[in-house]
């Protein structure tokens, strides 16, 4: 009997082998919305010409197993737990990725606006509750439990590829609002991303797909014990924790950050180093790199028994490691000027664990926490959040932050070359024109005079760079911040004065007035008396050229700035000085070799045209300032420029032969006028004399009027626009005053603003104006609707406080006898 069963199995196997290709192959040519397969013939060649076998064919079938299975490329789920005894919790988004597929990481690099290239879509995950605001994400959001696989760019992408295979869990910590029961919490996860097949995947559905769901409801999975802070990565044999204390610290006090490491029995972790020597793939040192901290990073104190012995590798340094655990302790002093509020401490930790016979692969953690800068320090410790990272990334960060003598020398060279390049940036073009004219004027002067003037110009340049060096050093030591090159142009307190200076220089070059600096290029007697450039003029041109250059960066310069703002104080000062000297180099060369100046064209009528063209270039520079100036300051700056134009015209019109008294009076008048304009438009000096009591204006709508009137409230509608100066005068002198505001609040009047500034909203407003009898739709116009209904009280043009008060009193006391009806009665329109 056993032999009969054996024969039956054998015959059944032969039958399957014979029928399998016949049964499967026809599917390849059929139209189908499902799966299409094409197996190679048994023992023959497949379509690609490769010799196959039965086992090879089965291997091909297995390779297509992902396609043959009904399992989707990715399965997503979400859950959350609460930490025992606290309001803190963790939400987990689990992605189960099928074999042959991958999903892109949250940290997948993207292409920034304005850059060229392509990048895969990064996974995006956000947390929300229903109703909103019941849970707040802590730190920087979701982190994966395993680091993504990082690979170089492949077409069509131009950035590194970061992807997950198999299973990944994205975890985020959150804080639950007081009084919320986690069992009743409606916690949702919104996510976007794509899952793509691997290159070797051959299924019919190969390619990329969006995540199958965009929203997951996280299920409550109970509580977990309070955090002990220890983290162990799956691929290593060591546990880590990082602690910060205190959690609230006052400026000037100290903050301690410690990193604890405990290898498993038989394993060791290597000593801390500044960089990875990258000798071989083993004996990787421990690297700790702070990305955001509380200022300069101090040298750590090491607590642990260090073991060292010569390396078995030729020409390698001695091996230094810890077996029984180690603690690295950093003590930061919080800068005295650091702003109060939350402060992040983040960074990367790289390590490798080994035994006497082998090593784990190098691994890494990203650490992150929040502390509070407050009035008084507490004594509470706090664990860092630790998540997987890449040792290669840590090594690159450590290398970039490590300052060696070679790197310093190289950065100094870049700083000098970057300064030279600044002369060719478009930001400096307007001042270069001024300098070219001064070179022409210098022709024929003595060598010593030419050199002295160019040294003054150099001093102007270097002085500004010294100012930036002082700012960078102060920001780091006092405030714990880093200077951002060019960011001052986002500050109106810097942009508006600089635009004003450039504007008045342009007026001078266009002949409106003469700048009273010796040697500044101009017309008239001042220019004749100072036909040659003076020391103060040369110095000021150097200052202006450097200030205008700050929004520009060129080759070498960006790298040099990045090094300088993070370097120690003395190194930073030298780097900034070299930038200034680099920018001044062309002018110093002309100073030392004056024969080059003599090669320029001789002074003549061409200089007048060149000067005027330069003046228009300066005016174009002022227009450029408006392109990035905050919109709320545009009108104020325009008023200031008009005032400066009038002031410069007054000074230029008085003539060189004017008496000293007249000159003094003209300068004082022009100065007083401009000071008054600055006080009025930038500092609200108008309010010193006419205090504003802004009413609580609401956007206008017909429905709002009807609803409020029907509820028994009077409604005042102000028809206005930003371009209507009479409207603004009415608002300043009448409507937004204490008497009107008191009357409005006392009577419960609803105030609406019908703003015609936008052409879109203007159509609906014009329609109502015509219904109210305002045929020409002119503004200012005021309509006060009585409480409960009735004809509105209308006022057109300039209004008076007493008229508005009477109208408010009348409208608030009006009986609800008839519905609100528009009026065309001219008497009603022009009287309260």
Secondary structure as UniProt FT lines:
FT   HELIX           2..25
FT   HELIX           26..29
FT   TURN            42..43
FT   TURN            47..48
FT   HELIX           54..63
FT   HELIX           65..68
FT   STRAND          74..83
FT   TURN            84..85
FT   STRAND          88..97
FT   TURN            99..100
FT   STRAND          101..104
FT   TURN            106..107
FT   TURN            113..114
FT   STRAND          124..129
FT   TURN            132..133
FT   STRAND          135..137
FT   TURN            139..140
FT   STRAND          143..144
FT   STRAND          149..151
FT   TURN            155..156
FT   STRAND          161..164
FT   STRAND          167..176
FT   TURN            178..179
FT   TURN            182..184
FT   STRAND          187..192
FT   STRAND          194..197
FT   TURN            199..200
FT   TURN            204..205
FT   STRAND          208..210
FT   STRAND          215..224
FT   TURN            234..235
FT   STRAND          238..245
FT   STRAND          248..250
FT   TURN            251..252
FT   STRAND          254..263
FT   TURN            265..266
FT   STRAND          268..270
FT   STRAND          286..292
FT   STRAND          301..309
FT   TURN            314..315
FT   STRAND          319..333
FT   TURN            336..337
FT   STRAND          341..351
FT   STRAND          353..354
FT   STRAND          363..374
FT   STRAND          381..383
FT   STRAND          385..389
FT   HELIX           391..401
FT   HELIX           405..422
FT   TURN            423..424
FT   HELIX           426..428
FT   HELIX           429..442
FT   TURN            443..444
FT   HELIX           447..474
FT   HELIX           475..479
FT   TURN            485..486
FT   HELIX           487..490
FT   HELIX           492..509
FT   TURN            510..511
FT   TURN            518..519
FT   HELIX           524..529
FT   HELIX           535..549
FT   TURN            550..551
FT   TURN            555..556
FT   HELIX           557..566
FT   HELIX           569..592
FT   HELIX           595..598
FT   HELIX           606..628
FT   HELIX           631..653
FT   TURN            656..657
FT   HELIX           660..683
FT   HELIX           686..689
FT   STRAND          698..699
FT   HELIX           702..710
FT   TURN            711..712
FT   STRAND          715..720
FT   TURN            722..723
FT   HELIX           725..730
FT   HELIX           731..735
FT   HELIX           738..747
FT   STRAND          750..755
FT   HELIX           759..771
FT   TURN            772..773
FT   TURN            775..776
FT   STRAND          781..785
FT   TURN            787..788
FT   STRAND          793..796
FT   HELIX           801..813
FT   HELIX           826..830
//
